[in-house]
Amino acid sequence: MLSYSEHGEANGTPLLIVHGLYGSGRNWGVIAKRLADTRRVITVDMRNHGHSFWSDDHGYADLAGDLAEVIDTLGGPMDVVGHSMGGKASMMLALSRPDAVQRLVVGDIAPVGYSHSQMEFIDAMRAVDLSTITRRSDAQAQLAAQGIDPALCSFLTQSLDVAERRWRLNLDALAANMPAILGFPEVTGQFEGPTLFLSGGQSDYVRPDHRPTIRALFPAARFVKIPKAGHWLHADDPRAFEGTVRAYLDATAA
């Protein structure tokens, strides 16, 4: 099963947070702890990320199955918040196991294929000479020298095990599955529960022309933008992200 961490009271309303590509549950620690004042918050490491198991398979049916196993083990259904790759996995979960999801918040992603590549970051991480690393800043410097944005350098190196001089990312599997990660499966059915598509005002990942596809799968979908945020909306404006998620989940609570 996926590695996970829990925050808050065991009897609180359960909320599962699902990170994006190259991330981990650790990236969501601050937001999880804030939301845990009234909820039981679970943050997972997805397969091929963080402390979770590695696998050659990394399709969205696989990722949704992993999340369903966590929910079934810990006791569901749960509210689910997923960002980017984690948002697609969460959508797939809701469509394939609607009984496991109460309310869904999708962070800056749509159930569509994207043409951009994330391979440049895998190439950059592969190019880091791990034998020379004694602290995280050493790797950040090597990534920066390759032209990676400073904020992304910091983000990527959160998945670096400095002591073991290894990435806590299965770069080979993620590279091999990149077409599937960027795409979205052909699916049937709908998730009729409350669904919020929360996107960054400075991001183009969720466009107006995506809305017919979204509404066909998620007929109760609502759309909100965080004006000052880009794709990494939870990092760009964490207070607005937390506040919007909290207000939506509270307002749609049964």
Residue pairs with C-beta under 8 A, 6 or more apart in sequence:
1 66
1 69
1 70
1 73
2 44
2 45
2 46
2 47
2 52
2 53
2 66
2 67
2 69
2 70
3 25
3 44
3 45
3 50
3 51
3 52
4 25
4 42
4 43
4 44
4 45
4 70
5 25
5 29
5 32
5 42
5 43
6 40
6 41
6 42
7 32
7 33
7 35
7 36
7 40
7 41
7 42
7 43
8 35
8 36
8 37
8 38
8 39
8 40
8 41
9 36
9 40
10 40
11 40
12 36
12 38
12 39
12 40
12 41
13 38
13 39
13 40
13 79
13 249
13 253
14 39
14 40
14 41
14 42
14 74
14 75
14 76
14 78
14 79
15 35
15 39
15 40
15 41
15 42
15 78
15 79
15 80
15 81
15 249
16 42
16 44
16 67
16 70
16 71
16 78
16 79
16 80
16 81
17 25
17 28
17 31
17 32
17 41
17 42
17 43
17 44
17 81
17 82
17 86
18 44
18 46
18 67
18 80
18 81
18 82
18 83
18 86
18 87
18 89
18 90
19 25
19 27
19 28
19 43
19 44
19 45
19 46
19 49
19 83
19 85
19 86
20 83
20 84
20 85
20 86
20 87
20 107
21 84
21 85
21 118
21 174
21 181
22 49
22 118
22 121
22 155
22 156
22 159
22 169
22 174
23 49
23 83
23 86
23 155
23 158
23 159
24 45
24 49
24 50
24 51
24 158
24 159
24 168
25 32
25 43
25 44
25 45
25 50
26 43
26 45
26 50
26 158
27 155
27 158
27 235
28 43
28 234
29 43
30 238
31 234
31 238
31 241
31 242
32 41
32 43
33 41
34 242
35 41
35 242
35 245
35 246
39 79
42 70
42 74
42 78
44 52
44 66
44 67
44 70
45 51
45 52
46 52
46 63
46 66
46 85
46 86
46 89
47 53
47 54
47 55
47 58
47 62
47 63
47 66
48 54
48 55
48 58
48 169
48 170
48 173
48 174
49 159
49 168
49 169
49 170
50 159
50 168
51 168
54 170
54 173
55 62
55 170
55 173
56 173
56 176
57 173
57 177
58 173
58 174
58 176
58 177
58 180
58 181
59 177
59 180
59 185
60 88
60 89
60 92
60 180
60 184
60 185
61 92
61 96
61 185
63 85
63 88
63 89
63 92
64 89
64 90
64 92
64 93
64 96
64 97
66 89
67 80
67 89
67 90
67 93
67 100
68 93
68 96
68 97
68 100
71 77
71 78
71 97
71 100
72 100
76 99
76 100
76 101
77 99
77 100
77 101
77 102
78 100
78 101
78 102
79 101
79 102
79 103
79 104
79 105
79 249
80 90
80 93
80 94
80 101
80 102
80 103
80 104
80 105
81 90
81 104
81 105
81 107
81 245
82 88
82 89
82 90
82 91
82 104
82 105
82 106
82 107
82 109
83 107
83 108
83 109
83 233
83 234
84 107
84 108
84 109
84 205
84 231
85 109
85 181
86 107
87 106
87 107
87 108
87 109
88 109
88 111
88 184
90 101
90 104
90 106
91 104
91 106
91 111
91 184
91 191
91 217
91 218
92 184
92 185
92 187
93 100
93 101
94 100
94 101
94 104
94 191
94 193
94 195
94 218
95 187
95 189
95 190
95 191
95 217
96 187
96 189
98 189
98 191
98 192
98 193
101 191
101 193
102 193
102 194
102 254
103 193
103 194
103 195
103 196
103 248
103 249
103 252
103 253
104 191
104 193
104 194
104 195
104 196
104 218
105 195
105 196
105 198
105 245
105 248
105 249
106 195
106 196
106 197
106 198
107 198
107 199
107 233
107 234
107 241
108 198
108 199
108 200
108 203
108 205
108 206
108 231
108 233
109 205
109 206
110 197
110 205
110 206
110 207
110 210
110 213
110 214
111 184
111 187
111 213
111 214
111 217
112 184
112 210
112 213
113 182
113 183
113 184
114 182
114 183
114 205
115 182
116 182
117 178
117 182
118 178
118 181
118 182
119 175
119 178
121 148
121 152
121 156
122 171
122 174
122 175
122 178
124 143
124 146
124 148
124 156
125 143
125 156
125 167
125 169
125 171
126 171
127 142
127 146
128 139
128 142
128 143
129 142
130 139
130 165
130 166
130 167
131 165
132 138
133 139
133 160
133 162
133 165
134 162
135 162
136 157
136 160
136 162
139 153
139 157
139 160
139 162
140 150
140 153
140 154
140 157
143 152
143 153
143 156
143 157
144 150
144 153
148 156
151 232
151 235
155 232
155 235
159 167
159 168
159 169
160 166
160 167
160 168
161 167
161 168
174 181
187 217
189 217
190 216
190 217
190 218
190 219
191 217
191 218
192 219
192 220
193 220
194 220
194 222
194 248
194 252
195 218
195 220
195 221
195 222
196 221
196 222
196 223
196 224
196 244
196 245
196 248
197 206
197 214
197 218
197 221
197 222
197 223
197 224
198 224
198 225
198 226
198 233
198 241
198 244
198 245
198 248
199 205
199 206
199 223
199 224
199 225
199 226
199 233
200 225
200 226
200 229
200 230
200 231
200 232
200 233
200 236
201 225
201 226
201 227
201 228
201 229
202 227
202 228
202 229
202 230
202 236
203 229
203 230
203 231
203 233
205 231
206 223
211 221
211 223
214 221
215 221
222 248
224 244
224 248
226 233
226 236
226 237
226 240
226 241
226 244
228 236
228 237
228 240
229 236
229 237
229 240
229 241
230 236
233 240
233 241
234 241
